[in-house]
Amino acid sequence: MNTNIDTKNKLFTYVLYISLCCFLTAILNIVHTIYVLKVEITTTAFIIPTVAGILFGAMLAHIKILSKKLSKIAYTDSLTHIYNRLHFAHFLDTEIDKVKRYGGTFSLIFFDLDHFKKINDNFGHRVGDEVLEKITHIVSSANRSADIFARYGGEEFIILTPATDLSGALIHAERLRSDIEKEVFKTAGKVTSSFGVTEFIAESDTVEKLLDRVDKALYLAKDHGRNRVEKA
């Protein structure tokens, strides 16, 4: 759904809900004033509080929607609409704590697009952006709902795969590599990608060690000719 239409629908729903609440409150106040307090009520005394309530409700609804927009900006990448690097770090910290406390394992898949600079240089940044958006769609479609997928920076992406050992993550990475290679992009043509994969070692790993290891695996894939998956 278009974001602007979705926002307008939500704003309309909030205003309608709050307006109804204000109207019902006004009716109850009238009944209480006339039949309990035995005080005569004027038209002005009814209209002004109701209108003020509706305007206040609209303001609150607008603030709520702005708050949601700011949260989305803080947590997601503006181009691909997946998690950004900062929010991915939060998920990674949480997963490490969970595994160290309750056991289990997880793996990281780190990949980037081969020779992506040439796409930007030859076809322009708009085409480069279209490639990144399409890659995001391909990977998101293949990921499990539990997987945490984020744009790490530029043409680099990272996936946290909960409850997945190294062999399982390697199979998933190879599928993603193959899916990307098979895709024919509208202007850029064929695009390939290189993958690094590693499994979390609860007894010795820190965030820094884990990320450094998966980064080395990615560069090993590049050193060995690109368009391949390597482990560390």
HELIX and SHEET records of a PDB file:
HELIX    1   1 THR A    3  VAL A   31  1                                  29    
HELIX    2   2 HIS A   32  VAL A   36  3                                   5    
HELIX    3   3 THR A   43  TYR A   75  1                                  33    
HELIX    4   4 ARG A   85  TYR A  102  1                                  18    
HELIX    5   5 PHE A  116  PHE A  123  1                                   8    
HELIX    6   6 HIS A  125  ALA A  142  1                                  18    
HELIX    7   7 LEU A  166  LYS A  182  1                                  17    
HELIX    8   8 VAL A  207  ASP A  223  1                                  17    
SHEET    1   A 5 ILE A 148  GLY A 153  0                                        
SHEET    2   A 5 GLU A 156  PRO A 162 -1                                        
SHEET    3   A 5 PHE A 106  LEU A 113 -1                                        
SHEET    4   A 5 SER A 193  GLU A 199 -1                                        
SHEET    5   A 5 VAL A 229  LYS A 231  1                                        
SHEET    1   B 2 VAL A 184  PHE A 185  0                                        
SHEET    2   B 2 GLY A 189  LYS A 190 -1                                        
END                                                                             
